[in-house]
Amino acid sequence: MDYWYTDDRSGTRYPGDPLRWRGDDGTPLTVAPLPGLGSGDVDTGVRSLWRYRAALPGDLHPVSLGEGCTPLVPQRWGGTDVRFKLEWFSPTGSFKDRGSSVLVSALAGAGVKQLLEDSSGNGGSSIAAYSAAAGIAATVLAPEGTSPAKVLQTRAYGATVELVPGTRDDTAAEAVRRSATTTYASHNWHPFFLQGTKTLAYELWEDLGFRAPDAVVTVAGAGSIVLGCDLGFGELLAAGSITRRPRLLVAQPRNCSPVDAAVHDRQPPPFAPTVAEG
């Protein structure tokens, strides 16, 4: 499927290219909205997120470890019927495998042999696993205070992990500096990562008998799961496959809450450790 990148702020468009991760002026990009799917477009013979391949851009050859198709479990919660989507069933333990599968597939198809990622946890271990599956050498930059367990997991997948002194922002800045000489496979920047996380919306739609849920309650760090759900449900709405978008209800840890602060027009508190990891 042909595709374009777009800068949603200025409307600037760029030809689709897996090696591009931001605009010429440094702004973030997304893949321009795609047509979406009807129920008949789902490849039910594939048990992974690649059953929604018709909703993905480009001519991708899947690098897959069986991500997606996670359980949706009905339960009572606070007197209300809810369903829990168990994304920890993913191959490396988090929803980020959705984005990594699609992103690494795009980079592998473009002939990439080495890549760079920066992460404080789940994103780095996920990119490391899918890079190994694709035969790509991965280097992951992580803040020096990253959990030893996450560093161990990332190294176990064969990636080189370099610990960077300072804050998470210092690690990101070092990754951007190095991006001038290597392929930057950032789960926070690269447009193809959101193409993977949007499959969560498609999967919920299929899980519920091709209907949208009333609401999706989730958490956010940088927000890729929120942006992916918004993108996926938006495509389904445009395709006429749902009649309304679900509400997206998002929580953040108090010590890492820039999105919450922006929504409420206030300064975020200083970053500090939380019980959440990755």
N, C-alpha and C positions, 0 to 999 in steps of 0.2 A: 504494500500500500504506500503510495507516494505521501510525503508529509513535509511540513514546514515547521521551523521554529518561529516563535513570535515573542516579542517583548510586550507584555500586556500593558505596560505603562505608556509606552510611546507608540505602539502599533508597528514597530519595525519588524520586518520579516527576514528570515535567513533560510537558504536552502537546507533541508535536512542533512545532517552530517554527524554521525556518532562521535567524531573526534572534537566537535565543538561543544563546550559546556557553558558558555556565557556569551553575551553580546559583545560587540567590538568596544563598547563603552563600559564594559564591566557589569552590566545589568543581568539579572537572572532571566532565563528563557524557559518557555514551555513548548511542548509540541502543540501546534494549533489543533483545536478541537476536531476530533475524528467523527465519522458518521454514527458510531454506536452500533449495537446489535439488537436483533430480534431473537426470540427464543429458538428459532430454527437455525440460527448462525452458530450456536454453541456446538463444539465438536465433542459430543458425549462419549466418544471412544477414547478420549485422552483424560487420564486422571491426574491432572495438575492444572496450574493456572493457564497452561497453554491450550486448554479447551476454549479459551477466549482469544485465541490467536488472531481471529479476524478483526478484533478491536485494536490490534497493536500496529504501530507504524513500521514501515520498511519491510524488507524481505528477510526476516530473521530465521536463523537456524538455532533451535532452542539449546541452550546450555541449562539443563534441568537436573535437579536432585529430587524431584517429586514434590516441590513446593505447591501450596494451595490445596484446595479441597479439604480444608481443616474442619473439624466437627463444629456443628451449631447445636448447642445443648440447651433444651428448655428447662427452666427452673423458676421457682417463686423467689422473689427478692423484694423485701419490704412490702409484702402483700400484693405485689404486681407480677404478672406473668412476663418474664423476660427470656432472652436467649443469649447464651454466652458463646462467642466465637473464639475457639481455642487455638489461637495463632501460635502458641508455644509448641504445637505439634509440628511446626515447620522444621526443616532439616537441621538448621543451626539454632533453633529455639526462639526465633522472633519473626514478626511479619516482614522484616527487612529482606528476607529471602525472596519475597515477591519482586522487590525492586532490583535486587542483585541479579536474579536470573535474567530479567529482561535487559538490564544494563550491560552485563557481561556478555550476553548473546550478541548485542549490537556491536560491542567493541571487538569481540572475537571475529565477527563477520567483516569488520573493517581491517583485520589483519594485525591487531594489537598483540604484542608479545610481552610487554611489561606495562604495569600500571601503578598508580599511586592513589591511595585513599587516606583520609584522616578521620579518626573516630575515637570516641571515649569508651566504646564497648561493642554493642551488637552490630552496628554497621560495618565495622572493621572485620569482625569475625565472619560475617556473612559474605562480604566481598572476597575475603580470603578463600572461603570454601568454594565459591563459584569460579574464582580465578584458577584454583587448582583443577577443577573439573574441566576447564577450558584449556588447560596447559599454558596459562599466562602467569608470569612471575609477578607477584604482588608485594608492594611495600606499603605498610600501614604506619602512619604517624599517629602517636597517641600521647595525650598529656602524661606527664611523669606520675601523676597521682591516679592513673587508671587502675582499676581492680586487677590484682595479679591473676585472678581466675580468667578474666577476659583477655589479658595478654597471653596467657597460656593457651586458651582456646584458639586464638588467632594464629599463634605460632604452630599449633598442632596441625593446622590446615596447610602449612608450608610457607606462610607469608613471612617476610622480614618485618619485624616490628621495631620501630625506633621511638624511644620515649623523648618527648620534647619538654624542656623546662618551661614553667610558667602555667598559664591558664589554657582552657580549651580554645579561646580565641587566638592565643599565641600559636597553638598547633595548627589551626586553620590558616593563619597567616603564612606559616612556613610551607604548608602544602601549596597554597596559591603561588608563593615564590618559586617553588620547584616545578610548578605546572608549565612553566615556560620551556622546559626541556624534557617533559615526559607526558604520558597520557594520564589525565586527572579523572579518576573514576569516583567522583564525590557523590555520596548518597544525599548530600544536602544541596548540591548544585546541578547535577547532570539531569537534563530533561527526561532521559529514558528511565531514570529511577522511579519517577512518578507514574510512568506508563505501567510499571510493574505493580506499584501499590494501588493503582486504580482498579486492578482486578479484584480487590476485596469487595468493591461495590458490585461488580458483576456477579461475584460469587454469592453475596448475600441475596441479591435479586433472584438468582437461580434457586438458592436454598429455600426461599420463601414462595416457591411456585411462580416465579417470574413476577413478583410484586416487590415494591419498595417497602422497607420497614418504616414504622412511624418515626423512629429516631435511632441514631447511632451514638452511643456513649463511648468515648475513647479518651486517651491521654495524648499529650503532645510534648515532644522536646523541640526539635526544629519544625515539626508539623507535617512530615511527609505522609503520614497515614490520613490526616485530615484533608490535605490537599488532594491526595489520591482519591479519597471517597467523594469529594466535591467534583472532581474531574469525571470519575466514572458515572456517578448518578446524573451529572449534567449531560453526558453523552446519551445515556439511556432515556432521559427526558426528551432530548432533541430528536431521538429516533422514534419517539412515540411508544416506547416499551414500558414506560411508567407514566403516571399522570401527575406526579408531584415529586419534588425532592424530599427526602427525609430530613428532619432536623439533625444537625451535627452538634452534639454537646461535648465540650472538650474541657478537660482538667489538666492542670500542671502542678508539679510540686512547688510549694511556696518559694523554695530556695533556687528554683530555676524556672521562672515564670515570665519571660519576656512577652509571650503572646497575650497572656492575661493582662499584663500591664498595658500593652498597646491598645487592647480592646477597651479598657477602662480609662485610657488617657492619663496614665500615671507612670512615674519612673519605676522600673523593676527593682526589686531588692538586689543587693549584691549576691552573686553566685556563691553557693556554699554546698557542701555535701548533702545528699538526700538518701532516703532508703531505697529509692529507685536506682537501678543500675543499667547502664547501656543506652 
